[in-house]
């Protein structure tokens, strides 16, 4: 039985959300599709995309997997894959920290009874 999966890419600065998704036959098929997507994005562009990540979400928006592009790069050495994975993880940590700072600023503004609305890409980040 097929289910809908979404494949979000992180380019080191932000998550690029898949709004359409794809109907696939389970998590294994979703992982195979994710690897195919990564290979297609990296084709002839390995140096630019090796620090990217792909996140797989199911129809309930639960993240089922997150894959570093470098881990899929066929011509990369183990050391390059390790370093690229670490850089990718660091970029995600920085993004999450920036999000927490925006949340903190919103909370502080609310405590001071000042208006504050944080958005990213036109989408409200939190209530």
N, C-alpha and C positions, 0 to 999 in steps of 0.2 A: 504494500500500500504506500503510495507516494505522500510525501509531506513537503511543505514549503521551507526552504532554507534561504538565508540572506548572507551575502559575502561582502563584508566591509573591509576596505583597505585603509591602512594608516601610512601616510607618506612621511612620517617623522614630525609633522606639524599638526595634523588633525586627522580625524576619522572621516573617510569618505563613505557615507552609508549607501548600501545597496537598497533601493526602495522597491525594486521589482521582485527580486528573489528568483528562485528556480524550484520547480517541483522535482524531487528526487526520491529514490527508494531507500531511505534510511541514512544513518550517520556515516556508514562506510562509503556510500555513493556521494554524500556531501563532501567527505574528505577527498575522494578522487577528483571531484569537480573543483574543489579548492586548489589542489595541486595543479590541475590543468589551467586554472585561471592565473595562478602565480607564474607558471611557465610562459603563458601567452604574454602577460604583462612584462616579464623580464626579457623576452625575446629581443635581441639586439639592443638591450637597454640595461644590462646587468649592473653596470657600475652605478647607475642612477637609482636603481630600485632595490639594491641588495639590502638596504636598511629598512625597507618597508615590512609591514606585517599584514596578514589577512586574518580576519576574525569571522568565524562561521556562527550564525545565529539561527535557531529554529523558529518555528511559527510563533512560539510563546516568547520570543526575544531572548531566550536563554542562550548564552554563549556556549557552544558545544566544543569549540576548538579555536586555538589561535596559533598561527604558523608564521615564523619568521621567513621572509623570502630567501635569505641567505642559506637557510637549511635545505632549500630545494635546488640551489644553484649547483649544477653538475660539474662545472670546471673549477670550483673554488676549493682551496685547501681546507683542512680541518681548522687550522688556525684562523683563516679568514672568516670561516663560518662562525667560529666562536666569537671573534671580535665584532663581526657584523651583528650577531645576535645580541651581544652586550650593548652595543650602541642603540639598537632598536629598542631594547628593554629600557634603556636610559631615557630615550625620547618619549616613550609612553609614560614613564614616571614623571617627567617634567610636565607633560600635558595634564596628568592627573593632579599634580601639585598646583598648576595654574588654575584648574577647576576648583580646587579646595580654597584657594585664595579668593576667587570670585565669590564663592559661597560665604566665606568669612566676611568679606566686605559687605555683602547683602545683609548678613545677620547684624553686623555692627550698625549699618544704616537703619535697619528696622528698630534696633534698640534706641537709637537717637531720634526715632520717629521721622526719619528722612526717607524720601522715595529712593528706591534703588531697584533696577531691573537689569539683570545680566542676561545677555543674549550672545549667541555664537552662531554666525551664519544665518541670522534672522530667527533662530529658534530659541525660545525661552529655556534657560538651563535648569531652573528650579523654581519652586513656588515660594 
